[in-house]
Amino acid sequence: MISTRPAFAAARTVIRRPPARSNDPAVVAGHSSIRKTPPPHLITLADLSPAQIGSLLQSAAAFKYVCKNITPKALRTSLGRRTIAMLFSKRSTRTRVASESSVTALGGHPMFLGKDDIQMGVNETLQDTARVVGSMVDGVMARVGPHSDIEELAKYSPVPIINALSDLYHPTQILADLLTLHETYDPAPTPPSPQGDEGSHTAILKYFQSSVDPLKSLKGKKVAWVGDSNNISNELLVTLPRLGMHFSLAAPKGYDAVDKRVWAKVTEAGVENLVTLTNSPAEALHKADVVVTDTWISMGQEQEKADRLKAFAGYQITNKMVEDAGANKDWKFMHCLPRKQEEVDDEVFYGPRSLAFPEAENRKWTIMAVFE
């Protein structure tokens, strides 16, 4: 797996490019804008420190406050005259809308390129696509199938790559989950009015950076995953324990394997003691603060539907299931969407414990923070 950790000097410099070096020996003939050092990428939150994750959440909270309580016109247009290519080989609702609207709000131009729009991986290699597209844009948001695709793009791209989903990780989704939980457990107080000539966005951001610790209220919380082991649970697994949170995962036998690359991240961080892996939903849910599930049938697994529905019998989230298992009384529910009723019943999904729709909205603010 390609390590991007050395490239992250600061979380909020995800798509800012240093001046081109024309004497760079790594420059390909005819392309003088390719940098000497690799650009920073966001492949998984495992490559960010807790402090960097916290910084992104502070930035996201500031974006949200400014847009909802002041005006979107007050935002700093940090992507002015910059183009972000959105290479999506899989269909998308929340990620696409959040990404396009975020780039536009920051003054940039989102260029959506679906699987039928370009040659990526069909008549042109990923390496060639990364070099060609990267020579014309300022950043790439890529939603792919195999995780090796995002690694290949990151290896050869001269501009930053953001993982908008791969079959192994989904970092921008978990950033939204964390912001949602922060808002639930520790709502930020109203910032003071900007003083002097300082722009409102700058002033609000400084306030959140100096006065709000979005991770403090999450430490010690237990998140229980009941469902298929997939890219969402993988991202939670490599992120939550490093933030001091407990994570339990219940999946049926045959669907419970944790990818060795993911588990290597857990052991590297030394947080195995905060992880529980089980085939029992009741064990996973015991003393849980947050209950999470996702689709049992991901894109590309449609032919397995009958077998999967049979294997996941008894895994539907209901109030009775969670309460009988002994979850904490004020437990909350999360789902990254789209949702199917066999995964969670209407009483939970549309009930007062559900955070699914604030979670969906927060995709925009957290993605905006990553772009900025």
C-alpha positions as a LaTeX table, in Angstrom:
\begin{tabular}{lrrr}
\hline
Residue & $x$ (\AA) & $y$ (\AA) & $z$ (\AA) \\
\hline
Met1 & 0.00 & 0.00 & 0.00 \\
Ile2 & 1.32 & 3.43 & $-0.90$ \\
Ser3 & 2.02 & 5.48 & 2.20 \\
Thr4 & 0.91 & 9.11 & 1.94 \\
Arg5 & 1.71 & 9.99 & 5.52 \\
Pro6 & 4.92 & 11.98 & 4.80 \\
Ala7 & 2.98 & 14.24 & 2.41 \\
Phe8 & 0.65 & 15.57 & 5.09 \\
Ala9 & 2.37 & 18.51 & 6.64 \\
Ala10 & $-0.97$ & 20.09 & 7.52 \\
Ala11 & $-4.46$ & 18.79 & 7.00 \\
Arg12 & $-5.84$ & 22.00 & 5.57 \\
Thr13 & $-3.31$ & 22.22 & 2.73 \\
Val14 & $-4.89$ & 19.35 & 0.84 \\
Ile15 & $-5.04$ & 20.97 & $-2.58$ \\
Arg16 & $-2.66$ & 23.91 & $-2.40$ \\
Arg17 & 0.20 & 23.70 & $-4.84$ \\
Pro18 & 3.68 & 25.15 & $-4.37$ \\
Pro19 & 5.28 & 27.18 & $-7.15$ \\
Ala20 & 6.43 & 25.11 & $-10.12$ \\
Arg21 & 10.13 & 24.37 & $-10.40$ \\
Ser22 & 11.28 & 24.47 & $-14.01$ \\
Asn23 & 14.67 & 22.94 & $-13.12$ \\
Asp24 & 13.07 & 19.97 & $-11.41$ \\
Pro25 & 14.77 & 16.76 & $-12.67$ \\
Ala26 & 11.49 & 14.86 & $-12.22$ \\
Val27 & 9.69 & 17.07 & $-14.72$ \\
Val28 & 8.36 & 15.18 & $-17.73$ \\
Ala29 & 9.28 & 16.79 & $-21.04$ \\
Gly30 & 6.81 & 19.48 & $-21.92$ \\
His31 & 5.27 & 19.67 & $-18.43$ \\
Ser32 & 7.14 & 22.23 & $-16.35$ \\
Ser33 & 4.47 & 22.40 & $-13.63$ \\
Ile34 & 5.11 & 18.96 & $-12.11$ \\
Arg35 & 6.48 & 19.36 & $-8.61$ \\
Lys36 & 9.62 & 17.81 & $-7.19$ \\
Thr37 & 8.01 & 16.25 & $-4.13$ \\
Pro38 & 4.79 & 14.18 & $-4.20$ \\
Pro39 & 1.62 & 16.21 & $-3.64$ \\
Pro40 & $-0.41$ & 15.54 & $-0.48$ \\
His41 & $-3.22$ & 13.03 & $-0.90$ \\
Leu42 & $-6.14$ & 11.95 & 1.27 \\
Ile43 & $-6.40$ & 8.19 & 0.84 \\
Thr44 & $-7.60$ & 7.22 & 4.32 \\
Leu45 & $-7.90$ & 8.95 & 7.69 \\
Ala46 & $-5.36$ & 6.43 & 8.95 \\
Asp47 & $-2.77$ & 8.66 & 7.27 \\
Leu48 & $-3.81$ & 11.68 & 9.36 \\
Ser49 & $-2.97$ & 12.30 & 13.00 \\
Pro50 & $-5.80$ & 12.95 & 15.49 \\
Ala51 & $-4.72$ & 16.61 & 15.53 \\
Gln52 & $-5.09$ & 16.87 & 11.75 \\
Ile53 & $-8.51$ & 15.22 & 11.89 \\
Gly54 & $-9.52$ & 17.68 & 14.61 \\
Ser55 & $-8.30$ & 20.59 & 12.48 \\
Leu56 & $-10.43$ & 19.46 & 9.54 \\
Leu57 & $-13.48$ & 19.23 & 11.82 \\
Gln58 & $-12.87$ & 22.73 & 13.17 \\
Ser59 & $-12.66$ & 24.05 & 9.61 \\
Ala60 & $-15.84$ & 22.17 & 8.64 \\
Ala61 & $-17.72$ & 23.58 & 11.64 \\
Ala62 & $-16.61$ & 27.10 & 10.68 \\
Phe63 & $-17.79$ & 26.63 & 7.08 \\
Lys64 & $-21.15$ & 25.39 & 8.28 \\
Tyr65 & $-21.63$ & 28.24 & 10.74 \\
Val66 & $-20.71$ & 30.94 & 8.22 \\
Cys67 & $-23.01$ & 29.56 & 5.50 \\
Lys68 & $-25.98$ & 28.97 & 7.79 \\
Asn69 & $-25.74$ & 31.94 & 10.13 \\
Ile70 & $-24.03$ & 34.70 & 8.12 \\
Thr71 & $-23.95$ & 34.21 & 4.35 \\
Pro72 & $-22.15$ & 31.91 & 1.89 \\
Lys73 & $-20.82$ & 35.08 & 0.30 \\
Ala74 & $-18.60$ & 35.53 & 3.37 \\
Leu75 & $-16.59$ & 32.37 & 2.57 \\
Arg76 & $-12.97$ & 32.73 & 1.55 \\
Thr77 & $-12.76$ & 31.75 & $-2.12$ \\
Ser78 & $-9.66$ & 29.62 & $-1.61$ \\
Leu79 & $-10.27$ & 27.70 & $-4.85$ \\
Gly80 & $-10.63$ & 30.81 & $-7.00$ \\
Arg81 & $-9.85$ & 30.00 & $-10.67$ \\
Arg82 & $-8.98$ & 26.42 & $-9.79$ \\
Thr83 & $-10.47$ & 23.30 & $-11.32$ \\
Ile84 & $-11.16$ & 20.09 & $-9.41$ \\
Ala85 & $-11.67$ & 16.99 & $-11.54$ \\
Met86 & $-14.20$ & 14.54 & $-10.15$ \\
Leu87 & $-13.36$ & 11.11 & $-11.56$ \\
Phe88 & $-16.32$ & 8.94 & $-10.57$ \\
Ser89 & $-16.39$ & 5.36 & $-11.83$ \\
Lys90 & $-19.29$ & 4.62 & $-9.44$ \\
Arg91 & $-22.62$ & 6.43 & $-9.17$ \\
Ser92 & $-23.09$ & 8.82 & $-6.27$ \\
Thr93 & $-25.62$ & 11.14 & $-4.65$ \\
Arg94 & $-24.24$ & 12.64 & $-1.44$ \\
Thr95 & $-20.56$ & 12.61 & $-2.42$ \\
Arg96 & $-21.21$ & 14.18 & $-5.81$ \\
Val97 & $-23.59$ & 16.89 & $-4.58$ \\
Ala98 & $-21.37$ & 17.70 & $-1.58$ \\
Ser99 & $-18.23$ & 17.88 & $-3.72$ \\
Glu100 & $-19.62$ & 19.94 & $-6.58$ \\
Ser101 & $-21.36$ & 22.43 & $-4.30$ \\
Ser102 & $-18.26$ & 22.73 & $-2.09$ \\
Val103 & $-15.90$ & 23.50 & $-4.96$ \\
Thr104 & $-18.34$ & 26.07 & $-6.34$ \\
Ala105 & $-18.79$ & 27.73 & $-2.92$ \\
Leu106 & $-15.01$ & 28.08 & $-2.64$ \\
Gly107 & $-14.81$ & 29.79 & $-6.03$ \\
Gly108 & $-13.55$ & 26.84 & $-8.02$ \\
His109 & $-14.85$ & 24.85 & $-10.96$ \\
Pro110 & $-15.92$ & 21.22 & $-10.39$ \\
Met111 & $-15.44$ & 19.09 & $-13.51$ \\
Phe112 & $-17.46$ & 15.89 & $-13.26$ \\
Leu113 & $-16.07$ & 13.01 & $-15.31$ \\
Gly114 & $-18.11$ & 9.82 & $-15.06$ \\
Lys115 & $-17.12$ & 6.35 & $-16.21$ \\
Asp116 & $-18.64$ & 6.98 & $-19.67$ \\
Asp117 & $-16.99$ & 10.39 & $-20.10$ \\
Ile118 & $-13.29$ & 9.55 & $-20.22$ \\
Gln119 & $-10.97$ & 6.68 & $-21.12$ \\
Met120 & $-9.78$ & 5.91 & $-17.56$ \\
Gly121 & $-9.06$ & 2.23 & $-17.15$ \\
Val122 & $-10.65$ & 1.34 & $-20.50$ \\
Asn123 & $-8.60$ & 2.60 & $-23.43$ \\
Glu124 & $-6.09$ & 4.42 & $-21.24$ \\
Thr125 & $-4.17$ & 3.26 & $-18.21$ \\
Leu126 & $-4.71$ & 4.80 & $-14.79$ \\
Gln127 & $-1.11$ & 6.00 & $-14.90$ \\
Asp128 & $-1.68$ & 7.89 & $-18.14$ \\
Thr129 & $-5.00$ & 9.27 & $-16.94$ \\
Ala130 & $-3.43$ & 10.54 & $-13.73$ \\
Arg131 & $-0.67$ & 12.31 & $-15.62$ \\
Val132 & $-2.89$ & 13.80 & $-18.31$ \\
Val133 & $-5.78$ & 14.95 & $-16.13$ \\
Gly134 & $-3.39$ & 16.05 & $-13.38$ \\
Ser135 & $-1.54$ & 18.30 & $-15.81$ \\
Met136 & $-4.72$ & 20.30 & $-16.49$ \\
Val137 & $-6.45$ & 20.55 & $-13.11$ \\
Asp138 & $-5.55$ & 21.53 & $-9.55$ \\
Gly139 & $-6.89$ & 18.50 & $-7.69$ \\
Val140 & $-8.76$ & 15.25 & $-8.22$ \\
Met141 & $-11.66$ & 13.74 & $-6.28$ \\
Ala142 & $-11.77$ & 10.07 & $-7.29$ \\
Arg143 & $-14.53$ & 7.54 & $-6.60$ \\
Val144 & $-13.32$ & 4.14 & $-7.74$ \\
Gly145 & $-13.80$ & 0.40 & $-7.37$ \\
Pro146 & $-10.62$ & $-1.42$ & $-6.34$ \\
His147 & $-8.48$ & 0.42 & $-3.82$ \\
Ser148 & $-5.52$ & $-0.25$ & $-6.08$ \\
Asp149 & $-7.06$ & 2.28 & $-8.50$ \\
Ile150 & $-6.85$ & 5.13 & $-5.99$ \\
Glu151 & $-3.30$ & 4.08 & $-5.12$ \\
Glu152 & $-2.33$ & 4.09 & $-8.80$ \\
Leu153 & $-3.82$ & 7.54 & $-9.33$ \\
Ala154 & $-2.03$ & 8.89 & $-6.26$ \\
Lys155 & 1.26 & 7.36 & $-7.38$ \\
Tyr156 & 1.33 & 9.17 & $-10.71$ \\
Ser157 & $-0.79$ & 12.29 & $-10.23$ \\
Pro158 & 1.07 & 15.63 & $-10.10$ \\
Val159 & $-1.83$ & 17.10 & $-8.08$ \\
Pro160 & $-3.54$ & 15.96 & $-4.85$ \\
Ile161 & $-5.90$ & 12.99 & $-4.98$ \\
Ile162 & $-8.83$ & 12.73 & $-2.56$ \\
Asn163 & $-10.38$ & 9.32 & $-2.08$ \\
Ala164 & $-14.13$ & 9.79 & $-2.56$ \\
Leu165 & $-14.63$ & 6.03 & $-2.05$ \\
Ser166 & $-12.78$ & 2.83 & $-2.80$ \\
Asp167 & $-13.64$ & $-0.72$ & $-1.89$ \\
Leu168 & $-11.28$ & $-0.45$ & 1.11 \\
Tyr169 & $-11.78$ & 3.05 & 2.56 \\
His170 & $-14.17$ & 6.01 & 2.58 \\
Pro171 & $-12.45$ & 8.85 & 4.51 \\
Thr172 & $-14.79$ & 11.73 & 3.68 \\
Gln173 & $-17.79$ & 9.78 & 5.01 \\
Ile174 & $-16.16$ & 9.25 & 8.40 \\
Leu175 & $-15.21$ & 12.92 & 8.67 \\
Ala176 & $-18.92$ & 13.69 & 8.31 \\
Asp177 & $-19.77$ & 11.09 & 10.95 \\
Leu178 & $-17.30$ & 12.64 & 13.39 \\
Leu179 & $-18.64$ & 16.16 & 12.84 \\
Thr180 & $-22.18$ & 14.87 & 13.41 \\
Leu181 & $-21.22$ & 13.20 & 16.68 \\
His182 & $-19.37$ & 16.31 & 17.84 \\
Glu183 & $-22.46$ & 18.42 & 17.18 \\
Thr184 & $-24.58$ & 15.87 & 19.06 \\
Tyr185 & $-22.46$ & 15.58 & 22.18 \\
Asp186 & $-20.86$ & 19.01 & 22.41 \\
Pro187 & $-22.66$ & 21.71 & 20.39 \\
Ala188 & $-20.36$ & 24.67 & 19.86 \\
Pro189 & $-21.36$ & 27.97 & 21.53 \\
Thr190 & $-22.19$ & 30.95 & 19.33 \\
Pro191 & $-18.98$ & 32.64 & 18.15 \\
Pro192 & $-18.50$ & 36.35 & 18.92 \\
Ser193 & $-19.07$ & 38.90 & 16.16 \\
Pro194 & $-15.99$ & 39.63 & 14.00 \\
Gln195 & $-13.98$ & 42.66 & 15.10 \\
Gly196 & $-12.35$ & 45.34 & 12.99 \\
Asp197 & $-11.43$ & 44.59 & 9.39 \\
Glu198 & $-11.15$ & 40.85 & 9.90 \\
Gly199 & $-13.35$ & 38.87 & 7.53 \\
Ser200 & $-16.19$ & 36.95 & 9.15 \\
His201 & $-14.99$ & 33.58 & 7.86 \\
Thr202 & $-11.46$ & 34.15 & 9.14 \\
Ala203 & $-12.76$ & 35.30 & 12.52 \\
Ile204 & $-15.14$ & 32.35 & 12.88 \\
Leu205 & $-12.41$ & 29.89 & 11.91 \\
Lys206 & $-10.02$ & 31.38 & 14.47 \\
Tyr207 & $-12.74$ & 31.05 & 17.11 \\
Phe208 & $-13.35$ & 27.37 & 16.37 \\
Gln209 & $-9.62$ & 26.67 & 16.27 \\
Ser210 & $-9.00$ & 28.32 & 19.63 \\
Ser211 & $-12.18$ & 27.45 & 21.53 \\
Val212 & $-13.61$ & 24.19 & 20.16 \\
Asp213 & $-12.08$ & 20.73 & 20.57 \\
Pro214 & $-14.27$ & 18.52 & 18.38 \\
Leu215 & $-12.63$ & 15.31 & 19.58 \\
Lys216 & $-12.77$ & 15.89 & 23.34 \\
Ser217 & $-16.43$ & 14.92 & 23.70 \\
Leu218 & $-15.96$ & 11.77 & 21.59 \\
Lys219 & $-13.22$ & 10.18 & 23.69 \\
Gly220 & $-14.52$ & 7.14 & 25.54 \\
Lys221 & $-17.68$ & 6.80 & 23.44 \\
Lys222 & $-18.54$ & 3.37 & 22.07 \\
Val223 & $-19.63$ & 2.96 & 18.45 \\
Ala224 & $-21.23$ & $-0.36$ & 17.51 \\
Trp225 & $-21.34$ & $-1.52$ & 13.90 \\
Val226 & $-23.94$ & $-4.18$ & 13.11 \\
Gly227 & $-23.84$ & $-5.36$ & 9.51 \\
Asp228 & $-21.47$ & $-6.16$ & 6.67 \\
Ser229 & $-17.75$ & $-5.57$ & 7.09 \\
Asn230 & $-16.98$ & $-3.06$ & 4.32 \\
Asn231 & $-15.16$ & 0.14 & 3.41 \\
Ile232 & $-17.16$ & 2.22 & 5.92 \\
Ser233 & $-16.45$ & $-0.12$ & 8.82 \\
Asn234 & $-12.81$ & $-0.28$ & 7.69 \\
Glu235 & $-12.49$ & 3.50 & 7.87 \\
Leu236 & $-14.14$ & 3.56 & 11.29 \\
Leu237 & $-11.81$ & 0.82 & 12.44 \\
Val238 & $-8.63$ & 2.71 & 11.50 \\
Thr239 & $-9.94$ & 6.02 & 12.85 \\
Leu240 & $-12.12$ & 5.79 & 15.96 \\
Pro241 & $-9.77$ & 3.85 & 18.25 \\
Arg242 & $-6.96$ & 6.34 & 17.56 \\
Leu243 & $-9.32$ & 9.04 & 18.84 \\
Gly244 & $-9.84$ & 7.13 & 22.10 \\
Met245 & $-13.20$ & 5.69 & 21.06 \\
His246 & $-14.30$ & 2.07 & 21.43 \\
Phe247 & $-15.39$ & 0.31 & 18.26 \\
Ser248 & $-17.25$ & $-3.01$ & 18.11 \\
Leu249 & $-18.14$ & $-4.80$ & 14.89 \\
Ala250 & $-20.72$ & $-7.57$ & 14.57 \\
Ala251 & $-21.07$ & $-9.39$ & 11.25 \\
Pro252 & $-22.24$ & $-12.90$ & 10.31 \\
Lys253 & $-19.67$ & $-15.61$ & 9.82 \\
Gly254 & $-18.37$ & $-15.44$ & 6.29 \\
Tyr255 & $-18.89$ & $-11.67$ & 6.15 \\
Asp256 & $-16.80$ & $-10.74$ & 9.18 \\
Ala257 & $-13.26$ & $-10.83$ & 7.81 \\
Val258 & $-11.24$ & $-7.66$ & 8.37 \\
Asp259 & $-8.87$ & $-6.92$ & 5.51 \\
Lys260 & $-5.28$ & $-7.53$ & 6.61 \\
Arg261 & $-4.26$ & $-4.08$ & 5.36 \\
Val262 & $-6.86$ & $-2.52$ & 7.65 \\
Trp263 & $-5.92$ & $-4.60$ & 10.67 \\
Ala264 & $-2.26$ & $-3.72$ & 10.09 \\
Lys265 & $-3.20$ & $-0.07$ & 10.59 \\
Val266 & $-4.92$ & $-0.95$ & 13.86 \\
Thr267 & $-1.96$ & $-2.89$ & 15.21 \\
Glu268 & 0.48 & $-0.24$ & 14.00 \\
Ala269 & $-1.43$ & 2.32 & 16.08 \\
Gly270 & $-1.48$ & $-0.05$ & 19.07 \\
Val271 & $-5.23$ & 0.31 & 19.68 \\
Glu272 & $-6.40$ & $-3.31$ & 19.43 \\
Asn273 & $-7.66$ & $-3.09$ & 23.02 \\
Leu274 & $-10.35$ & $-0.63$ & 21.90 \\
Val275 & $-11.72$ & $-2.99$ & 19.21 \\
Thr276 & $-14.22$ & $-5.84$ & 19.56 \\
Leu277 & $-14.91$ & $-8.20$ & 16.65 \\
Thr278 & $-17.84$ & $-10.58$ & 17.06 \\
Asn279 & $-20.62$ & $-12.47$ & 15.30 \\
Ser280 & $-23.12$ & $-11.41$ & 17.96 \\
Pro281 & $-25.05$ & $-8.14$ & 17.48 \\
Ala282 & $-25.99$ & $-8.22$ & 21.18 \\
Glu283 & $-22.34$ & $-8.33$ & 22.24 \\
Ala284 & $-21.42$ & $-5.46$ & 19.93 \\
Leu285 & $-24.37$ & $-3.32$ & 21.08 \\
His286 & $-23.82$ & $-3.76$ & 24.82 \\
Lys287 & $-23.17$ & $-0.30$ & 26.37 \\
Ala288 & $-23.02$ & 1.31 & 22.93 \\
Asp289 & $-23.47$ & 5.07 & 22.57 \\
Val290 & $-23.82$ & 5.02 & 18.80 \\
Val291 & $-25.26$ & 2.29 & 16.57 \\
Val292 & $-24.22$ & 2.19 & 12.92 \\
Thr293 & $-25.14$ & 0.03 & 9.96 \\
Asp294 & $-24.90$ & 0.20 & 6.19 \\
Thr295 & $-26.05$ & $-1.65$ & 3.13 \\
Trp296 & $-25.69$ & $-5.40$ & 3.19 \\
Ile297 & $-25.40$ & $-5.47$ & $-0.59$ \\
Ser298 & $-22.82$ & $-3.06$ & $-1.98$ \\
Met299 & $-22.49$ & $-2.04$ & $-5.63$ \\
Gly300 & $-21.23$ & $-5.04$ & $-7.57$ \\
Gln301 & $-22.67$ & $-7.57$ & $-5.12$ \\
Glu302 & $-26.20$ & $-7.65$ & $-6.54$ \\
Gln303 & $-25.83$ & $-11.25$ & $-7.66$ \\
Glu304 & $-25.24$ & $-12.22$ & $-4.02$ \\
Lys305 & $-28.46$ & $-10.63$ & $-2.77$ \\
Ala306 & $-30.38$ & $-13.81$ & $-1.88$ \\
Asp307 & $-27.44$ & $-15.32$ & 0.01 \\
Arg308 & $-26.71$ & $-12.08$ & 1.82 \\
Leu309 & $-30.28$ & $-11.51$ & 2.93 \\
Lys310 & $-30.30$ & $-15.01$ & 4.38 \\
Ala311 & $-26.94$ & $-14.58$ & 6.13 \\
Phe312 & $-27.93$ & $-11.23$ & 7.67 \\
Ala313 & $-31.26$ & $-12.42$ & 9.07 \\
Gly314 & $-31.50$ & $-11.10$ & 12.62 \\
Tyr315 & $-29.24$ & $-8.11$ & 11.92 \\
Gln316 & $-31.95$ & $-5.50$ & 11.26 \\
Ile317 & $-31.58$ & $-2.59$ & 13.70 \\
Thr318 & $-34.71$ & $-2.11$ & 15.83 \\
Asn319 & $-35.30$ & $-0.34$ & 19.11 \\
Lys320 & $-35.98$ & $-3.69$ & 20.78 \\
Met321 & $-32.74$ & $-5.23$ & 19.49 \\
Val322 & $-30.62$ & $-2.35$ & 20.76 \\
Glu323 & $-32.36$ & $-1.94$ & 24.09 \\
Asp324 & $-32.41$ & $-5.70$ & 24.82 \\
Ala325 & $-28.65$ & $-5.76$ & 24.19 \\
Gly326 & $-28.11$ & $-3.14$ & 26.90 \\
Ala327 & $-27.02$ & $-0.13$ & 24.88 \\
Asn328 & $-26.80$ & 3.16 & 26.76 \\
Lys329 & $-30.16$ & 4.85 & 27.21 \\
Asp330 & $-29.34$ & 7.86 & 25.04 \\
Trp331 & $-27.95$ & 5.84 & 22.13 \\
Lys332 & $-27.95$ & 7.37 & 18.66 \\
Phe333 & $-28.25$ & 5.82 & 15.21 \\
Met334 & $-26.21$ & 6.55 & 12.07 \\
His335 & $-26.37$ & 5.33 & 8.47 \\
Cys336 & $-24.37$ & 6.71 & 5.52 \\
Leu337 & $-27.26$ & 6.10 & 3.05 \\
Pro338 & $-28.82$ & 4.94 & 0.84 \\
Arg339 & $-30.83$ & 2.86 & 3.30 \\
Lys340 & $-32.95$ & $-0.26$ & 2.79 \\
Gln341 & $-35.58$ & $-1.33$ & 5.28 \\
Glu342 & $-34.07$ & $-4.74$ & 5.94 \\
Glu343 & $-31.04$ & $-2.96$ & 7.46 \\
Val344 & $-32.97$ & $-0.75$ & 9.91 \\
Asp345 & $-36.69$ & $-0.36$ & 10.49 \\
Asp346 & $-38.62$ & 2.90 & 10.04 \\
Glu347 & $-39.08$ & 3.42 & 13.78 \\
Val348 & $-35.32$ & 3.79 & 14.26 \\
Phe349 & $-34.39$ & 5.35 & 10.92 \\
Tyr350 & $-37.00$ & 8.12 & 11.07 \\
Gly351 & $-37.10$ & 8.29 & 14.86 \\
Pro352 & $-35.59$ & 10.81 & 17.30 \\
Arg353 & $-32.40$ & 8.78 & 17.77 \\
Ser354 & $-31.49$ & 8.92 & 14.08 \\
Leu355 & $-28.70$ & 11.23 & 12.93 \\
Ala356 & $-28.77$ & 9.97 & 9.34 \\
Phe357 & $-29.88$ & 13.22 & 7.70 \\
Pro358 & $-27.59$ & 15.62 & 9.62 \\
Glu359 & $-24.85$ & 13.08 & 8.85 \\
Ala360 & $-25.67$ & 13.34 & 5.15 \\
Glu361 & $-25.61$ & 17.14 & 5.18 \\
Asn362 & $-22.28$ & 17.16 & 6.97 \\
Arg363 & $-20.73$ & 15.47 & 3.96 \\
Lys364 & $-20.72$ & 18.94 & 2.38 \\
Trp365 & $-19.03$ & 20.81 & 5.21 \\
Thr366 & $-16.34$ & 18.22 & 5.81 \\
Ile367 & $-15.58$ & 17.82 & 2.11 \\
Met368 & $-15.38$ & 21.60 & 1.87 \\
Ala369 & $-12.80$ & 21.56 & 4.67 \\
Val370 & $-10.74$ & 18.95 & 2.83 \\
Phe371 & $-10.79$ & 21.01 & $-0.39$ \\
Glu372 & $-9.92$ & 24.25 & 1.41 \\
\hline
\end{tabular}
